[in-house]
Amino acid sequence: MLHLLVVTPTLGESEFFTQTVDSVNRFRVLKDLNLTHVVVCPESKIREMALQAPSATILGEGPDCRSMYSAINMAVKSSDLPWTHFTYINDDDFLLPDFGLLLANLYHKKADFSYGLVDLVGDDGNLIYPIPIVRNPNHIIDLYSLGISPFTQQGTVVGRSLYEKLECFDDAFKYAGDMDFWCRACQMNPTYYFENKSVAAFRATGGQLSSHRTHFNSEINEIRSRLTKPSKLRSIHALCLFYGMNGLRYLRRILLTGFKRSYTYLNE
């Protein structure tokens, strides 16, 4: 039996929250899956969130909550259920039907973490373009070191043993804690499973990073400064594989947005 803990941190202001909740609930019918959904929100929003997500456990974030990552850590630590795997999904993103395929395969793969492809969608939930994703997490640090973001956390599932080794998210980060988390995870050479299907959607709401750009860049630079710089040969190898596997995804993005990077597009 797979015991999946899903956490959604929210300020209680997203118009897409119920879609996020519905996308989680569709997997409750899966065989051999016990799913627990925990929503963490400000104390003042508990009642409202409980009405919108009656199937979820609603927690108030408390006075010590410094960031979204504090809320995630609190939800994980507060769960008294024997969860075996964990994921989190933000209140404007959503899981896609093939996330169920990832879970079904994960049950047999016994991987430390699993992930799949992710689609960038608009306010209406329709596809803008598929996000380029690294197929081998051993290359995540190599690509981050080159200034390339090869990975996004939506639909990623972490085994409990790996999560506990990492000792949760570093909530000193406000905007890039997931990047820090995955870099630390990859340094442990975990076993992994990659699902070559779109398992989740990341919603572009327009300018969503621009108001925090300075702090976000500062955190990204701090994380990169901690990484061991890979050899030139290793970097070239990782880069060639990444572009080779994502050629069609880059072509679709270029046709839509020109030669803008995803980060630039999300700030418009």
Secondary structure as the mmCIF struct_conf table of DSSP 4:
data_model
#
loop_
_struct_conf.conf_type_id
_struct_conf.id
_struct_conf.beg_label_comp_id
_struct_conf.beg_label_asym_id
_struct_conf.beg_label_seq_id
_struct_conf.end_label_comp_id
_struct_conf.end_label_asym_id
_struct_conf.end_label_seq_id
STRN STRN1 LEU A 2 PRO A 9
BEND BEND1 GLY A 12 GLY A 12
TURN_TY1_P TURN_TY1_P1 GLU A 15 PHE A 16
HELX_RH_AL_P HELX_RH_AL_P1 PHE A 17 ASN A 25
HELX_RH_3T_P HELX_RH_3T_P1 ARG A 26 VAL A 29
BEND BEND2 LEU A 30 LEU A 30
TURN_TY1_P TURN_TY1_P2 LYS A 31 ASP A 32
STRN STRN2 LEU A 33 CYS A 41
HELX_RH_3T_P HELX_RH_3T_P2 GLU A 43 LYS A 45
HELX_RH_AL_P HELX_RH_AL_P2 ILE A 46 GLN A 52
TURN_TY1_P TURN_TY1_P3 PRO A 54 SER A 55
BEND BEND3 ALA A 56 ALA A 56
STRN STRN3 THR A 57 GLY A 60
TURN_TY1_P TURN_TY1_P4 PRO A 63 ASP A 64
BEND BEND4 SER A 67 SER A 67
HELX_RH_AL_P HELX_RH_AL_P3 MET A 68 SER A 78
BEND BEND5 LEU A 81 LEU A 81
STRN STRN4 HIS A 85 TYR A 88
TURN_TY1_P TURN_TY1_P5 ASP A 91 ASP A 92
STRN STRN5 PHE A 94 LEU A 95
TURN_TY1_P TURN_TY1_P6 PRO A 97 ASP A 98
HELX_RH_AL_P HELX_RH_AL_P4 PHE A 99 LYS A 109
BEND BEND6 ASP A 112 ASP A 112
STRN STRN6 PHE A 113 VAL A 121
TURN_TY1_P TURN_TY1_P7 ASP A 123 ASP A 124
BEND BEND7 GLY A 125 GLY A 125
STRN STRN7 LEU A 127 PRO A 130
HELX_LH_PP_P HELX_LH_PP_P1 ILE A 131 PRO A 132
BEND BEND8 ARG A 135 ARG A 135
HELX_RH_3T_P HELX_RH_3T_P3 PRO A 137 HIS A 139
HELX_RH_AL_P HELX_RH_AL_P5 ILE A 140 SER A 145
TURN_TY1_P TURN_TY1_P8 LEU A 146 GLY A 147
TURN_TY1_P TURN_TY1_P9 GLN A 154 GLY A 155
STRN STRN8 VAL A 157 GLY A 159
HELX_RH_AL_P HELX_RH_AL_P6 ARG A 160 LEU A 166
TURN_TY1_P TURN_TY1_P10 GLU A 167 GLU A 167
BEND BEND9 CYS A 168 CYS A 168
TURN_TY1_P TURN_TY1_P11 ASP A 171 ALA A 172
BEND BEND10 LYS A 174 TYR A 175
HELX_RH_AL_P HELX_RH_AL_P7 GLY A 177 CYS A 186
TURN_TY1_P TURN_TY1_P12 GLN A 187 MET A 188
STRN STRN9 TYR A 192 ARG A 203
BEND BEND11 GLY A 206 GLY A 207
TURN_TY1_P TURN_TY1_P13 GLN A 208 LEU A 209
HELX_RH_3T_P HELX_RH_3T_P4 SER A 210 HIS A 212
HELX_RH_AL_P HELX_RH_AL_P8 ARG A 213 ARG A 226
BEND BEND12 LEU A 227 LEU A 227
HELX_LH_PP_P HELX_LH_PP_P2 THR A 228 SER A 231
HELX_RH_AL_P HELX_RH_AL_P9 LYS A 232 MET A 245
TURN_TY1_P TURN_TY1_P14 ASN A 246 ASN A 246
HELX_RH_AL_P HELX_RH_AL_P10 GLY A 247 THR A 257
TURN_TY1_P TURN_TY1_P15 GLY A 258 PHE A 259
HELX_RH_AL_P HELX_RH_AL_P11 SER A 262 LEU A 266
TURN_TY1_P TURN_TY1_P16 ASN A 267 ASN A 267
#
